[in-house]
Amino acid sequence: MLRSILMPAWVAGALLCATAVAAAPSAPSAPYALSAAAADDPARLDAAMPALARQLLADYRDDDRSRDLNQRFRLQLVAGDYAAAERSLEALSAIATQGPVPVRPNFAQYRLYARAKALQAGQGLDFGAALTRAFAETVTPMDDRNAGVAMRVLNFEASDIPRQRRALADALAPLRKQPALDRAAALALVRSYQIERSYAAMTPLLPALTAADDARRYVIERDVAVTTPDGATVCATVVRPLNAAARLPTLLNFTIYADPSTTLNEARRSASNGYVGVTGTSRGKGCSTDKAVPYEHDGDDAAALIDWIAAQPWSDGRVGMYGGSYEGFTQWATAKRRPKALKALMPSVTGAPGLDVPMEGGIFYGFQYYWPFYVANNRQLDTGAMEDYPRWQRMYQQWYISGRPYRELPQIDGTPNPIYLRWLSHPDYDAYWQAMIPYRDEFAALDLPVLTTTGYYDGAQIGALYYLREHYRYRPQAEHYLVIGPYNHVSGQRGTVATGDSLRGYTLDPQAQLDIGVLRYQWFDYVFKGAPKPALLADRINYQVMGANEWKHAPSLAAMAQRRQKFYLGATAGNDSRYAFLAQAAASDAYAEQVIDLRDRRDAERIVPGGGIVDADLDTAESVVFVSEPFAQAEEFSGLFSGRLEASTNKRDFDFNISLYELMPDRRYFELSRYQSRASYVDDVSRRKLLEPDRRTVLNFQAGRATSKRMQAGSRLVAVVSVLRNPQQEINYGSGKAVAAESIADAGEPMRVRWYGGSYLEIPLSR
């Protein structure tokens, strides 16, 4: 279990994106001296940093040109060599990946800053005048499409500064212990310093410059209040090209994340691509004075906004929707209502309420507990509550150690959380959840073209694939495409332009590099303007094969693999306490057994090993591990795995997880896929079916997470089967009571789970 607080994948990805340090070169590290006093004195720090940057420039090298330039321009800026920084930034901006939708880095803010500093140094201008002139030289000449991309990083906000100052303080902290830094720490310090100083200088000045640029390109209407049929209000930002034709199709992003900068960025970018761009926010957000309630009204409210759009003089009567995560959910919620003007969707990393958020397999996630505070505490976003990780760490730790019922989290925290408690009162996938998104044969009526994007490591992949599979099931002729690769919750909706070429220790294949923002307008141009279909969409299912550096295409998820091979759970442990993953079933009465004392809290401070996609360590606590024989030749794992588990327990229920890894010949593990569920919900998430203690039961399942990986010859397949018990999600004590109401007093004797020899996992393979 994790000792640090779990956070939503999109938050972790965003923080990674903001603070990632370019990979340091492999040359030997040398000490880089800096006075400890500089850590606490801004004037001394400003005086010392140019010399540190010049010292690093003298011996810095990286064989990867993109990484080299990314670090080099920062060193040159801090060293005061602004002309060289401009040249490095120009070279960096010219580099494009060779994938199917090339990625070009967006460093418009630093190109602008470098030009301004060069003008300031060369012509004696004050920084404000230099920045104004630099903006006129670099941004004003851009066409609308390129300016729309640049504006994504030029809409500075004062709220960014405290976070950047904290990052700089963290980078300076080692100086208080020792007067010299190794190369990695020195590069990280230069990067943090460069970002903080650039943003601090430009933040007071840029809003007026960007507003003037917008005024000559667009008609922008903010805080447009639209009344819904039930009398509520939703708020919209509308951006139209200034010199456009009278009527245009509209692209709508409907979101609960009411951040003014982001809502304008999204609408502007659509306008820069020849559409009317509209960002709508959930009731209770922005200019709406209603009560904010996640999930329950978005479908009706977005449908009302679409009806309003269709009636405007600038609308041609056609609306497409796009966006990721919650914004993907709002698309499907709206499609359920079938507003006449809605003609196409592009949902990304899309959660399905009741299925993978706020619970998965019937098990409620802990990180979702504090999300309602973030989105419903005020009419914008309560970042302070969301990022108060010590508070949430303390709450989960106290709950875990105390053994109190899960539904008592608000009392432990000391703040009411009625939204989360309402979710807890619906543990089944019942009418409450079914009313939010299309359900069963409602998918048959959805004749909209759809492009879904997600990632193998996206926490919302289950939801994204749920919509895809149900759409195909009830409407086999649906024009619905999937793009999936080695992406997380951030890159699955924006592409690697947001996260770079590595993810949790795995360096992506060059072909995996992808700009989903560019793909978005290729898609809508195909739907609305008669443009060619994006080349990447060669078939319904379009997936990147990790380790093979290629994209493949298939007509269905099942067709991703040539065959399905059964791996049976062995019943005899070897000297390493691991069991065999067998080609043939073991004796039907043989079993591998787990015994877990659910009352035991001695693991409360345990440090979890592993965690990378590629890692030398594996967490096997409270698990049984099954290892196959080596593959005689390379095998491709592509698609969804499934299983038939024969199990018995002395309880009426238990929660479990199956994680699959490739154990490579170099003894490192590569994370492939996983499945998690409450045993009582495996057959039917809409109805809990308790187990009979000490009686065998069969659990048939298909995982909701797809993957594609070229496994090496000599690799082995590893399955880690765990009974779940940790502070970041509900604990099922197996009494048969409502799990949220169970406490440690319901644990009774240790839980015993037996996995019988007839159990197997079915793996999708190709050669």
C-alpha positions in Angstrom: 0.0 0.0 0.0 1.1 3.6 -0.6 2.4 5.6 2.3 2.1 8.8 0.3 -1.2 10.2 -0.5 -2.7 8.9 -3.8 -3.8 11.6 -6.2 -5.8 11.5 -9.4 -3.6 10.5 -12.4 -4.3 13.9 -14.1 -2.9 15.7 -11.1 0.2 13.6 -10.9 0.7 14.0 -14.6 0.3 17.7 -14.5 2.8 18.1 -11.7 5.2 15.9 -13.6 4.7 18.0 -16.7 5.4 21.2 -14.8 8.5 20.0 -13.0 10.1 17.4 -15.2 13.9 17.9 -15.7 15.5 17.0 -18.9 17.6 13.9 -18.7 21.1 14.7 -17.7 24.0 13.5 -19.9 25.9 10.4 -19.1 29.2 12.2 -18.5 30.6 12.0 -15.0 29.0 14.3 -12.5 31.2 17.1 -11.1 30.5 19.3 -8.0 29.0 22.7 -8.7 29.6 25.2 -5.9 27.0 27.7 -4.8 27.0 29.7 -1.6 24.5 28.3 1.0 23.5 32.0 1.7 22.1 32.1 -1.9 19.3 29.8 -0.8 17.8 32.5 1.4 18.9 35.7 -0.2 17.3 36.5 -3.7 19.9 39.1 -4.5 22.8 36.7 -3.8 21.0 34.0 -5.8 20.6 36.3 -8.8 24.3 37.2 -8.6 25.4 33.6 -8.4 23.2 31.9 -10.9 24.8 33.2 -14.2 28.2 31.8 -13.2 26.6 28.4 -12.3 24.9 28.4 -15.7 28.1 29.2 -17.5 30.0 26.4 -15.7 27.3 23.9 -16.7 27.3 25.1 -20.3 31.0 24.4 -20.5 30.6 20.7 -19.9 27.0 19.9 -20.6 26.2 17.5 -23.5 23.3 15.2 -24.3 23.3 13.0 -27.4 19.5 13.5 -27.8 19.3 16.8 -29.6 15.8 17.7 -28.3 16.8 17.1 -24.7 20.1 18.9 -25.2 18.4 22.1 -26.7 15.7 22.0 -24.0 18.3 22.2 -21.3 20.7 24.4 -23.2 18.4 27.3 -23.8 17.6 27.5 -20.1 21.3 27.6 -19.2 21.9 30.3 -21.8 19.0 32.4 -20.5 20.3 32.2 -17.0 23.9 32.9 -18.2 22.7 36.0 -19.9 23.5 34.8 -23.5 20.1 35.7 -24.9 21.0 35.6 -28.6 22.3 32.0 -28.1 19.1 31.1 -26.2 17.0 32.5 -29.1 19.0 30.3 -31.5 18.6 27.2 -29.3 14.8 27.9 -29.0 14.4 28.3 -32.7 16.2 25.1 -33.4 14.2 23.3 -30.7 10.9 24.6 -32.1 11.9 23.2 -35.6 12.3 19.7 -34.3 9.2 17.5 -34.9 8.7 13.9 -34.0 8.2 11.3 -36.7 5.0 9.8 -35.4 1.7 9.8 -37.2 0.7 13.2 -35.7 4.0 15.0 -35.3 4.7 16.8 -32.0 6.3 20.2 -32.1 7.4 21.7 -28.7 5.6 24.9 -27.7 8.0 27.2 -26.0 6.4 30.5 -27.1 6.7 32.0 -23.6 10.5 31.5 -23.5 11.0 32.6 -27.1 9.2 35.8 -26.1 11.2 36.2 -22.9 14.5 35.6 -24.7 13.7 38.2 -27.4 12.6 40.7 -24.7 15.8 40.2 -22.7 17.9 40.5 -25.8 16.2 43.8 -26.7 16.6 45.0 -23.1 20.3 44.2 -23.0 21.0 45.4 -26.6 19.0 48.6 -26.7 18.7 49.7 -23.1 14.9 49.4 -22.9 13.1 48.7 -19.7 11.7 45.2 -19.5 8.1 46.3 -20.1 8.9 48.2 -23.3 11.2 45.3 -24.5 8.4 42.7 -23.9 5.9 44.8 -25.8 8.2 45.1 -28.8 9.2 41.4 -28.5 5.5 40.4 -28.6 5.0 42.5 -31.7 8.0 40.7 -33.3 7.2 37.1 -32.3 3.5 36.7 -31.7 1.7 39.3 -33.7 3.0 38.0 -37.1 1.8 34.4 -36.4 -1.3 33.1 -38.2 -4.3 32.4 -36.1 -3.6 28.7 -35.8 -0.1 29.0 -34.6 -1.0 31.9 -32.3 -3.8 29.8 -30.8 -1.2 27.2 -29.9 1.2 29.8 -28.5 -1.5 31.4 -26.4 -1.8 28.2 -24.4 1.5 29.0 -22.7 1.1 32.8 -22.8 -2.0 33.1 -20.6 0.0 33.6 -17.4 -1.8 33.8 -14.0 -0.7 35.2 -10.7 -1.6 31.9 -9.1 1.2 30.2 -11.0 3.9 32.1 -9.1 3.6 30.6 -5.6 3.9 27.1 -7.1 7.0 28.0 -9.1 8.5 29.7 -6.0 7.9 26.5 -4.0 9.6 24.5 -6.8 12.6 26.8 -6.7 12.8 26.6 -2.9 12.8 22.8 -3.2 15.6 23.0 -5.7 17.6 25.3 -3.4 17.1 23.1 -0.3 20.2 20.9 -0.8 22.4 23.9 -0.5 21.6 24.3 3.1 23.2 20.9 3.8 26.2 21.1 1.5 27.8 23.9 -0.5 28.1 21.9 -3.8 25.5 20.2 -6.0 26.0 17.3 -8.4 25.1 17.9 -12.0 21.6 16.6 -11.9 20.8 18.8 -8.9 22.5 21.8 -10.5 20.6 21.4 -13.7 17.3 21.1 -11.8 18.1 24.3 -9.9 18.8 26.2 -13.1 15.6 25.0 -14.6 13.5 26.0 -11.6 15.2 29.3 -11.3 14.8 30.0 -15.1 11.0 29.2 -15.0 10.3 31.2 -11.8 12.2 34.3 -12.9 10.7 34.2 -16.4 7.2 33.9 -15.2 7.7 36.5 -12.4 8.9 39.1 -14.9 6.2 38.5 -17.5 3.1 37.7 -15.5 2.2 41.4 -14.7 2.6 42.5 -18.3 1.3 39.7 -20.6 -2.5 39.9 -19.9 -2.7 43.3 -21.7 -0.6 42.1 -24.6 -2.6 38.9 -25.1 -5.9 40.7 -24.8 -4.9 43.2 -27.5 -3.9 40.3 -29.8 -7.2 38.5 -29.2 -9.1 41.7 -30.0 -7.7 41.9 -33.5 -8.3 38.2 -34.2 -11.6 37.3 -32.5 -14.9 38.3 -31.1 -14.9 37.1 -27.5 -17.9 36.9 -25.2 -17.4 35.9 -21.6 -19.8 34.9 -18.9 -22.7 34.3 -21.3 -25.5 33.0 -19.1 -27.8 30.4 -20.7 -31.0 29.3 -18.9 -31.8 25.6 -18.9 -35.4 24.2 -19.2 -35.5 23.6 -15.4 -34.5 27.2 -14.6 -30.8 26.7 -13.8 -28.0 28.7 -15.4 -25.0 27.5 -17.3 -22.1 29.8 -18.2 -20.3 30.0 -21.5 -17.3 31.6 -23.2 -17.8 32.1 -26.9 -14.9 32.9 -29.3 -15.5 33.6 -33.0 -13.0 34.4 -35.7 -13.3 38.1 -36.4 -13.3 37.8 -40.2 -15.1 34.5 -40.5 -18.0 33.5 -42.8 -21.4 34.3 -41.3 -22.1 30.8 -40.0 -19.7 28.2 -38.8 -19.8 24.8 -37.1 -19.2 25.0 -33.3 -16.9 23.0 -31.1 -18.0 22.7 -27.5 -16.0 21.8 -24.5 -18.3 21.3 -21.5 -16.5 21.1 -18.1 -16.8 21.4 -14.4 -13.2 22.7 -14.3 -14.1 26.4 -14.4 -10.7 27.9 -14.8 -11.0 31.1 -16.8 -7.6 30.8 -18.5 -8.2 27.2 -19.6 -11.8 27.8 -20.8 -10.6 30.7 -22.9 -7.6 28.7 -24.2 -9.8 25.9 -25.4 -12.4 28.1 -27.1 -9.7 30.3 -28.7 -7.9 27.3 -30.2 -11.1 26.1 -31.8 -11.7 29.6 -33.3 -8.1 29.6 -34.5 -8.9 26.5 -36.5 -12.0 28.0 -38.3 -14.8 27.1 -35.8 -16.8 28.9 -33.3 -15.2 27.9 -30.0 -17.5 27.5 -27.0 -16.5 26.4 -23.5 -19.5 25.7 -21.2 -19.2 25.2 -17.5 -21.5 23.0 -15.2 -24.3 24.7 -13.3 -22.9 26.3 -10.2 -19.7 27.3 -11.9 -18.5 30.5 -13.4 -21.4 33.0 -13.7 -23.9 30.5 -12.6 -25.2 31.0 -9.0 -26.8 27.5 -8.8 -25.4 24.7 -6.6 -22.5 22.7 -8.1 -23.2 19.0 -8.1 -20.9 16.8 -10.2 -22.3 14.4 -12.8 -26.0 14.7 -12.0 -27.0 17.6 -14.4 -24.3 17.9 -17.0 -26.1 15.9 -19.7 -29.2 18.0 -19.6 -27.3 21.3 -19.1 -24.9 20.7 -22.0 -27.9 19.7 -24.2 -29.6 23.0 -23.4 -26.4 24.9 -24.2 -26.2 23.1 -27.6 -29.8 24.0 -28.3 -28.9 27.7 -27.5 -25.8 27.5 -29.8 -27.9 26.1 -32.7 -30.2 29.1 -32.4 -27.5 31.8 -32.7 -26.9 33.7 -35.9 -23.3 32.6 -36.1 -24.1 28.9 -35.9 -24.6 26.7 -38.9 -26.6 24.3 -36.8 -23.8 21.7 -36.2 -22.0 21.1 -33.0 -19.1 18.8 -32.1 -17.9 18.1 -28.6 -14.4 17.3 -27.3 -12.4 17.1 -24.1 -10.9 14.7 -21.7 -11.6 13.1 -18.3 -14.8 14.8 -16.9 -15.2 16.6 -20.2 -15.3 13.2 -21.9 -18.1 12.1 -19.6 -20.1 15.2 -20.4 -20.0 14.3 -24.1 -21.6 10.9 -23.4 -24.0 12.4 -20.9 -25.1 14.9 -23.6 -25.3 12.3 -26.3 -27.7 10.3 -24.1 -30.1 13.4 -24.4 -29.7 13.5 -28.2 -29.8 17.3 -28.9 -30.5 17.7 -32.6 -27.4 19.8 -33.4 -24.9 17.5 -31.8 -23.1 15.8 -34.7 -19.8 14.4 -33.5 -17.7 13.6 -30.4 -14.1 13.3 -29.5 -13.9 12.0 -25.9 -10.5 11.4 -24.3 -9.5 9.5 -21.1 -13.2 9.3 -20.3 -14.5 8.3 -16.9 -17.8 6.3 -16.6 -19.6 7.3 -13.3 -20.4 4.2 -11.3 -18.1 2.0 -13.3 -14.6 3.4 -12.9 -15.2 6.6 -10.9 -15.6 7.0 -8.0 -15.2 3.2 -7.7 -13.8 0.4 -9.8 -15.3 -3.1 -9.7 -17.5 -1.8 -6.8 -14.5 -0.7 -4.7 -14.5 3.0 -3.9 -11.3 4.9 -4.5 -9.9 7.2 -1.8 -8.5 9.9 -4.0 -12.0 10.7 -5.2 -12.9 11.6 -1.6 -11.4 15.1 -1.8 -12.2 15.8 -5.5 -15.7 17.2 -4.6 -14.1 19.9 -2.5 -12.0 20.9 -5.5 -14.9 21.2 -8.0 -17.8 22.2 -5.7 -16.5 24.4 -3.0 -16.7 27.6 -5.1 -17.6 28.8 -8.6 -14.1 28.2 -9.9 -11.7 25.6 -8.5 -10.6 25.2 -4.9 -6.9 24.3 -5.5 -6.0 24.8 -1.9 -8.3 22.0 -0.8 -7.2 19.7 -3.6 -3.5 20.1 -2.9 -3.7 19.9 0.9 -2.1 16.5 0.7 -0.9 16.4 4.4 -4.6 16.8 5.4 -5.7 13.8 3.2 -2.6 11.7 4.2 -3.5 12.3 7.9 -7.2 11.5 7.3 -6.4 8.2 5.5 -3.8 7.2 8.1 -6.1 7.9 11.0 -8.9 6.0 9.4 -6.7 3.0 8.5 -5.2 2.7 12.0 -8.5 3.2 13.8 -10.4 0.6 11.7 -13.5 2.9 11.7 -16.1 2.5 8.9 -15.3 4.0 5.6 -18.4 6.2 5.7 -17.0 8.0 8.7 -14.2 9.7 6.8 -16.0 13.1 7.1 -16.0 12.8 10.9 -12.3 12.0 10.9 -11.5 14.9 8.5 -13.8 17.2 10.4 -15.5 18.6 7.3 -18.8 17.4 5.8 -18.6 15.7 2.4 -22.2 15.1 1.3 -21.4 14.5 -2.3 -19.0 11.6 -1.6 -21.5 10.2 1.0 -24.2 10.2 -1.7 -21.9 8.2 -4.0 -21.2 5.8 -1.2 -24.9 5.2 -0.7 -25.0 3.8 -4.3 -22.4 0.9 -4.3 -24.3 -0.9 -7.0 -24.4 0.3 -10.6 -28.0 1.3 -10.1 -30.5 3.8 -11.6 -28.6 6.7 -10.0 -25.5 6.0 -12.1 -27.4 4.6 -15.1 -29.3 7.9 -15.5 -26.0 9.8 -16.1 -24.7 8.2 -19.3 -26.1 6.0 -22.1 -27.2 2.6 -20.8 -27.6 -0.5 -22.8 -29.8 -0.1 -25.9 -29.6 3.7 -25.6 -26.3 3.3 -27.4 -28.2 1.9 -30.4 -29.5 5.4 -31.2 -26.1 7.1 -31.2 -25.4 7.6 -34.9 -22.7 10.2 -34.1 -19.1 9.7 -35.4 -16.8 9.3 -32.4 -13.1 9.3 -31.9 -11.9 8.0 -28.5 -8.4 8.5 -27.2 -6.9 6.9 -24.1 -3.7 5.3 -22.8 -2.5 2.0 -21.5 -1.6 3.8 -18.2 -4.7 6.1 -18.1 -6.7 5.6 -14.9 -9.9 6.2 -16.9 -9.2 3.7 -19.6 -11.9 1.4 -18.3 -14.5 4.1 -18.9 -13.2 5.0 -22.3 -13.3 1.4 -23.5 -16.7 0.9 -21.8 -18.3 3.5 -24.1 -16.5 2.0 -27.1 -17.5 -1.5 -26.5 -21.2 -0.7 -25.6 -21.4 1.5 -28.7 -20.3 -1.4 -30.9 -22.4 -3.9 -29.0 -25.7 -2.0 -29.5 -24.8 -0.3 -32.8 -22.4 -2.6 -34.7 -22.3 -0.2 -37.7 -21.1 2.8 -35.5 -18.4 5.0 -36.9 -16.3 4.9 -33.7 -12.5 4.9 -33.7 -10.0 4.3 -30.9 -6.5 5.7 -30.6 -4.6 4.1 -27.7 -0.9 3.9 -26.8 1.5 4.3 -23.9 -0.2 7.3 -22.4 -1.5 8.4 -19.0 -4.4 10.6 -18.0 -2.6 13.7 -19.3 -1.0 12.5 -22.5 -4.1 10.4 -23.3 -6.0 13.7 -23.9 -3.2 16.0 -25.0 -0.6 13.7 -26.3 3.1 13.6 -25.5 3.4 17.3 -26.3 2.2 17.5 -22.6 4.4 14.9 -21.0 7.5 14.3 -23.1 9.0 11.1 -24.3 9.1 9.1 -21.1 6.6 7.9 -18.6 7.3 6.4 -15.2 10.7 5.1 -16.2 9.7 3.9 -19.7 11.1 5.7 -22.7 8.5 5.8 -25.4 9.1 4.5 -28.9 9.5 7.4 -31.3 6.3 6.4 -33.1 4.4 6.8 -29.9 5.0 10.6 -29.9 1.6 12.2 -30.6 -0.1 15.6 -30.5 -3.8 14.9 -29.8 -4.6 18.6 -30.1 -3.6 18.5 -33.8 -5.5 15.2 -34.2 -8.6 16.9 -32.8 -8.8 19.4 -35.7 -8.0 16.8 -38.3 -10.9 14.8 -36.9 -13.4 17.6 -36.9 -12.2 18.9 -40.3 -13.0 15.4 -41.6 -16.5 15.4 -40.0 -17.5 19.0 -40.7 -15.4 20.2 -43.7 -15.0 17.2 -45.9 -11.3 16.8 -45.2 -9.6 13.4 -45.5 -10.0 11.2 -42.5 -6.8 11.4 -40.3 -4.3 8.9 -41.6 -3.8 7.4 -38.1 -7.4 6.1 -38.2 -6.7 3.3 -40.6 -9.2 1.0 -38.8 -11.5 1.1 -35.9 -8.8 0.2 -33.3 -5.5 2.0 -33.7 -2.8 1.1 -31.2 0.9 1.6 -30.7 2.9 -1.5 -30.0 5.3 -0.8 -27.2 8.8 -2.1 -28.0 8.1 -2.5 -31.7 8.0 1.2 -32.6 4.9 0.8 -34.8 1.2 1.5 -34.9 -1.2 -1.3 -35.8 -4.8 -1.3 -36.8 -7.6 -3.7 -36.2 -11.4 -3.9 -36.8 -12.1 -4.7 -33.1 -10.5 -5.0 -29.7 -10.6 -8.8 -30.1 -8.9 -8.7 -33.4 -5.8 -7.0 -31.9 -4.5 -10.6 -31.1 -4.1 -13.6 -33.4 -4.8 -16.1 -30.6 -5.7 -16.3 -26.9 -3.5 -18.6 -24.7 -4.5 -19.9 -21.3 -2.1 -19.7 -18.4 -3.2 -21.7 -15.4 -2.5 -20.8 -11.8 -0.1 -23.4 -10.3 -0.7 -24.8 -6.9 2.9 -25.6 -5.7 5.3 -22.9 -4.7 8.9 -23.1 -5.6 12.0 -22.3 -3.4 11.4 -18.6 -4.2 7.8 -18.8 -2.9 6.5 -18.2 -6.3 4.0 -20.4 -8.2 4.2 -21.7 -11.7 2.1 -20.1 -14.5 1.2 -23.4 -16.3 0.3 -24.4 -19.8 -2.0 -27.1 -18.4 -4.3 -27.0 -15.3 -3.0 -28.4 -12.0 -5.1 -31.0 -10.1 -8.6 -29.6 -9.6 -8.4 -29.9 -5.8 -4.9 -28.3 -5.6 -4.8 -24.7 -4.6 -2.6 -21.7 -3.8 -3.7 -20.1 -0.6 -3.5 -16.6 0.8 -4.2 -15.8 4.5 -4.6 -12.1 5.5 -5.4 -10.8 8.9 -7.5 -7.8 8.1 -7.1 -6.5 11.6 -3.3 -6.2 11.3 -2.1 -2.6 11.0 1.6 -3.2 11.4 2.1 -2.3 7.7 0.8 1.3 8.3 4.3 2.7 7.6 5.4 0.3 4.9 7.3 1.7 2.0 6.1 0.2 -1.3 8.7 -1.0 -3.7 8.5 -0.6 -7.5 5.9 1.7 -9.1 7.6 2.3 -12.5 6.3 0.9 -15.8 9.8 -0.5 -16.1 11.2 -1.3 -12.6 13.6 -3.7 -10.9 11.3 -4.1 -8.0 7.8 -5.5 -7.6 5.3 -5.2 -4.7 4.2 -8.6 -3.7 2.9 -8.0 -0.2 -0.2 -10.0 0.6 -0.1 -11.6 -2.8 0.6 -14.8 -4.6 2.9 -14.6 -7.6 2.7 -16.8 -10.7 5.6 -17.0 -13.2 5.5 -18.6 -16.6 8.2 -20.5 -18.5 10.3 -18.2 -20.7 8.9 -17.5 -24.1 10.8 -19.3 -26.8 10.4 -16.4 -29.2 9.1 -12.8 -29.1 5.4 -12.5 -28.3 3.1 -9.6 -28.7 0.6 -9.0 -25.9 -2.2 -7.0 -27.6 -5.7 -6.5 -26.3 -7.8 -7.3 -23.2 -6.9 -10.3 -21.0 -9.6 -12.3 -19.3 -9.9 -15.0 -16.7 -11.8 -17.9 -15.1 -11.0 -18.1 -11.5 -12.1 -21.0 -9.2 -11.8 -19.7 -5.6 -13.1 -20.2 -2.1 -12.9 -18.1 1.0 -14.0 -18.3 4.6 -15.8 -14.9 4.2 -18.8 -13.7 2.3 -16.8 -11.4 0.1 -13.3 -10.1 -0.7 -11.6 -7.5 -2.9 -8.8 -8.6 -5.3 -6.4 -7.3 -7.9 -4.5 -9.1 -10.7 -1.5 -7.3 -12.1 0.4 -8.6 -15.2 4.1 -8.0 -15.9 6.7 -9.0 -18.4 9.7 -10.3 -16.5 12.4 -9.4 -19.1 15.7 -11.3 -19.5 17.6 -8.6 -17.7 15.3 -9.3 -14.6 13.4 -6.0 -14.8 9.6 -5.9 -14.8 7.5 -4.2 -17.4 3.9 -3.3 -16.3 1.4 -4.7 -18.8 -2.2 -4.6 -17.4 -4.3 -5.2 -14.4 -7.8 -6.1 -13.2 -9.5 -5.1 -9.9 -12.9 -6.1 -8.5 -15.0 -6.9 -5.5 -15.7 -10.6 -5.8 -19.4 -10.1 -5.3 -19.6 -7.7 -8.3 -17.6 -9.8 -10.8 -20.7 -11.2 -12.4 -22.8 -8.1 -12.4 -21.8 -4.6 -11.1 -25.5 -3.7 -10.8 -26.3 -6.3 -8.2 -24.1 -7.6 -5.4 -24.0 -11.4 -5.1 -22.4 -12.5 -1.9 -20.3 -15.7 -1.7 -21.0 -18.8 0.4 -18.2 -19.2 2.9 -15.9 -22.2 2.2 -17.6 -23.1 -1.0 -16.0 -22.9 -4.4 -17.2 -20.2 -6.7 -16.3 -19.4 -10.3 -15.4 -15.8 -11.2 -15.4 -15.1 -14.9 -14.1 -11.7 -16.0 -12.7 -9.7 -18.8 -10.3 -6.9 -17.9 -11.3 -3.3 -18.9 -7.7 -2.2 -19.6 -6.1 -3.0 -23.0 -2.4 -2.9 -23.7 0.0 -3.7 -26.5 3.7 -4.7 -25.9 6.2 -6.6 -27.9 7.7 -9.0 -25.3 11.2 -10.3 -25.8 12.2 -13.9 -26.4 13.3 -15.3 -23.1 10.8 -13.1 -21.1 8.3 -14.6 -18.7 4.8 -13.6 -17.9 4.2 -12.7 -14.3 0.8 -12.4 -12.5 0.6 -10.9 -9.0 -2.7 -11.8 -7.4 -3.5 -9.7 -4.4 -6.3 -9.5 -1.8 -6.7 -5.7 -1.3 -6.3 -3.9 2.0 -4.9 -0.4 2.0 -5.6 3.1 3.3 -6.4 4.6 0.0 -9.6 2.7 -0.7 -12.5 0.9 1.0 -11.6 -2.2 3.0 -13.9 -5.2 2.5 -13.9 -7.2 5.7 -16.0 -9.9 4.2 -18.9 -9.8 6.6 -21.5 -9.3 3.9 -22.7 -6.0 5.3 -22.5 -2.8 3.3 -18.8 -2.4 2.9 -18.8 1.3 3.7 -20.4 0.5 7.1 -18.0 -2.3 8.0 -15.3 -1.7 10.6 -12.4 -3.6 11.9 -14.7 -5.2 14.4 -16.3 -7.1 11.4 -13.0 -8.7 10.4 -13.2 -11.8 12.6 -10.7 -14.5 11.9 -8.1 -14.0 9.2 -9.4 -14.1 5.7 -8.4 -17.2 3.7 -8.6 -17.3 -0.1 -7.8 -20.4 -2.1 -7.1 -20.2 -5.8 -7.8 -23.7 -7.3 -5.8 -25.4 -10.1 -8.6 -24.9 -12.7 -8.1 -21.2 -12.5 -6.6 -19.5 -15.6 -5.9 -16.2 -17.2 -6.4 -16.0 -21.0 -3.8 -13.7 -22.6 -4.2 -12.2 -26.1 -1.0 -13.0 -28.1 0.4 -12.5 -31.6 3.7 -13.3 -33.3 
